[in-house]
Amino acid sequence: MKIDKNAPAFPVMPVQDQFGRLVAPIPGMTKYEQVLLQILCAKEMQNNHSKIGLSTLLKECTILADEYFLTLEKLQDEKENSPVISIN
C-alpha cells in the first residue's frame, strides 16, 4: 500500500460559511512537511554547536524523511502480506 505523503498532516474540520454551506479550509502542512520539520528540529538541536550549512542540513533531513516513508511503506506491506491466524 502506498503511504500518501502529500495528505494533510492534521485533520481538517469543515466550517460553515455565511450562506450555510460547509467549506473545508486549507489543510496546512502535508505529512511529508511535518516529518521533515520534526527531523530538522531534532538535527538542529543536535548540531547547534557545529557550523553545518543550511543546505547540507536540509539535504540530510530530506534523505531521512524519504527513508522514514519508505520504512512506513515496507511495514504496511508486511502487515498486509502476513497471514492472519485466528483461533476460535
C-alpha positions in Angstrom: 0.0 0.0 0.0 1.3 3.4 -0.9 1.5 5.9 2.0 0.3 9.3 0.8 3.0 11.8 1.8 1.0 14.7 0.4 -2.1 14.1 2.5 -2.8 16.7 5.2 -0.8 16.2 8.4 -3.6 17.2 10.6 -7.4 16.7 10.2 -9.3 19.4 8.5 -12.5 20.5 10.3 -15.2 21.7 7.9 -16.7 25.1 8.8 -19.9 26.8 7.7 -19.8 30.0 5.7 -22.3 32.8 5.9 -24.5 31.1 3.4 -24.8 27.9 5.4 -22.5 25.9 3.1 -19.9 23.5 4.5 -16.4 24.6 3.4 -13.1 22.8 4.2 -10.4 25.4 4.9 -6.8 25.0 3.5 -5.4 21.9 5.2 -1.9 23.3 6.0 1.2 21.2 6.1 1.4 17.8 4.4 2.6 14.7 6.3 6.0 14.9 4.5 6.5 18.5 5.5 5.6 17.7 9.1 8.1 14.8 9.3 10.7 17.0 7.6 10.2 19.7 10.1 10.4 17.3 13.1 13.7 15.9 11.7 15.0 19.4 11.0 14.3 20.5 14.6 15.9 17.4 16.1 19.0 17.7 13.9 19.3 21.4 14.6 19.3 20.8 18.3 21.9 18.1 17.8 24.2 20.3 15.7 23.7 23.6 17.4 27.5 23.9 18.1 28.8 22.9 14.7 28.8 25.1 11.6 26.9 22.9 9.2 25.3 24.8 6.3 21.6 25.1 5.9 21.5 23.4 2.5 23.5 20.5 3.8 21.2 20.2 6.8 18.1 20.3 4.6 19.6 17.6 2.2 20.2 15.3 5.2 16.7 15.9 6.6 15.2 15.2 3.2 17.0 11.9 2.9 15.9 10.9 6.4 12.3 11.8 5.7 12.4 9.8 2.4 13.8 6.8 4.4 11.0 7.3 7.0 8.3 7.0 4.4 9.9 4.1 2.7 10.1 2.3 6.0 6.4 3.0 6.7 5.5 1.6 3.3 7.6 -1.6 3.9 5.9 -2.1 7.3 2.5 -1.6 5.8 3.2 -4.1 3.1 4.5 -6.6 5.6 1.4 -6.2 7.7 -0.9 -6.6 4.7 1.0 -9.7 3.3 1.4 -11.5 6.6 -1.0 -14.4 7.2 -3.7 -13.8 9.9 -4.3 -16.8 12.2 -7.4 -16.6 14.2 -8.3 -19.1 17.0 -12.0 -19.5 17.6 
